[in-house]
């Protein structure tokens, strides 16, 4: 008995409308999250956005792949079960209601209808025939029930509109089943039962074990195919959590040419791939061009133009040693790893265009809303405060030491203007969870960084400190005492300049600040710091003149522009102590090799989703626009007739239709004039 009651309670829960609506509400909330938050992105991108605290929490909740999360698929499965049970529960009473004419209705029940009227008739037999003829004329099916007091004719039309309920709910079930088929439920089953497990992506495809390779007959998948120009691929890569699985394709894709057009700002406007597809079984080849929103389907697999990437661009770089010495010209290519100054340099990314928003941030840039929007998908962001500019090519690489620790660097090829001055931007970060911190390297009048590195080399060379201090003392003494400087003053100035330069050479402004905090009273610190800055600027100027003398270049005249350059050099040299790398790699030339990223999908549930959508539309249309109407005419032997009209939805049309049928029946039954007719209010 208890078991029966539990089963009954479970059945009542699954078949209840409240339970189904609750499931739909949860799915709607999950879909909003999946729309606002960019899905299936690299985990490093989410780590950068949300930080080390929220990242694992959102990962456990499955928010990075909502539509493939176990809880989402579970809700979807329960919705299928609940809707199916609702259909089973309602099919018998609803079909019974559709077939019934209700010819046994009582007169008292008919008088309770909102729309009913009573009037006198002429001949009884003639009234029966006229009523049958009229109902047949207006397309109503009817059934009669003879009574002692007369005849009740019950007619109906539009009862098939109730099938809209089954069509709509059945369509919802079919859509959900299609979603389950196209989700990663089959993949989860293979990983749980078939021994498949993802592997790390930083290895060659040939080295990936069989446990991370799926069958070519896998019935549902969605992965990316990376193909450089002039090369081929027959494998799609499926991102699973922080690893990958390999999905063999039934054909080989060769990329002949990748096309990309840009707007004036450098943003991509159109990109397309000219491919040759070769069937592995038949050897047949097809030539196609795949563009965004113009996919191509073959052998049950649909190829979409998803994105583009670098295909191994060749790079020419100049390595500026930060420990001193002459620069060295080196070569590299994206994807390669090469030794460099006791490190291993890994060239990870090259971008010929970098379109950035350089507009001033809005006044509420620190508001909670703005900070929240920083993590949203593109469709959810506001559009104001934008000034997109193309900042030119950039190179991203990693320097890995002997212990395996790596730092990531981002260097721009072209100088950028800031406050009327020009700099090369060199970014560095310890991990991908951080943002890049940029060192601004000033360029000289010729737009080159040679002057900066020449000044820096001389400035930080202990062998040059005595020389620079001597030149500084002489230059200052000449300004103070014209052409007759005293030897004592020069000696003091030299000692001050030498001490300042030695302090700065340790850790830049950091070491100077530590000395001031330790040795100078608090009230005098600001003035002393200003004096140190002026001394350093004079020394930097002398270092620049020394560098030009060594290069056999003429001396320069002090100008406001040169003075600003000296200040920028001083700041950049101080920042370079925090640039944790033995060299700065300056991109000088490149040969771009493009690659196309195609998305390969096998979606057996797609047709079911289309079918379910069609059923859902038809069902909603039937429920909204097909009205069931029932007419009851009770012809009584005492010379009166009772007419009643009911509809499953009340509208203004019902009022009009009631009046139309009432007047038509009155005329058909040869009733007296309207003043003898009784109508319900």
Secondary structure by P-SEA (a helix, b strand, c coil): caaaaaaaaaaaaaacaaaaaaaaaaaaaaaaaaaaccccccaaaaaaaccccaaaaaaaaccccccccaaaaaaaaaaaaaaaaaaaacaaaaaaaaacccccccaaaaaaccbbbbbbbccaaaaaaaaaaaaaaacccbbbbbcccbbbbbbbccccccaaaaaaaaaaaaaaaaaaaacaaaaaaaaaccccccccccccccccccccccccccccccbbbbbcccccccbbbbbcccbbbbbbccbbbbbcbbbbbbcccccccbbbbbbbbbbccccbbbbbbbcccccccccccccccccccccbbbbbbbbbbccccbbbbbbbcccbbbbcccbbbbbcccccbbbbbccccccccccaaaaaacccccccccccbbbbbcccbbbbbbbbccccbbbbbbbbcbbbbcccbbbbbbbbbccccccbbbbbbbbcccccaaaaaaaaaaaacccaaaaaaaaaaaaaaaaaccccccaaaaaaaaaaaaaaaaaaaccaaaaaaaaaaccccccaaaaaaaaaaaaaaaaaaaaaaaaaaaacbbbbcccaaaaaaaaaaaaaaaacccccccbbbbbccbbbbbbbbbbbbbbcaaaaaaaaaaaaaaaaaaaccbbbbbbbbbbbcccbbbbbbbbccccaaaaaaaaaaaaaaaaaacccccccccccc
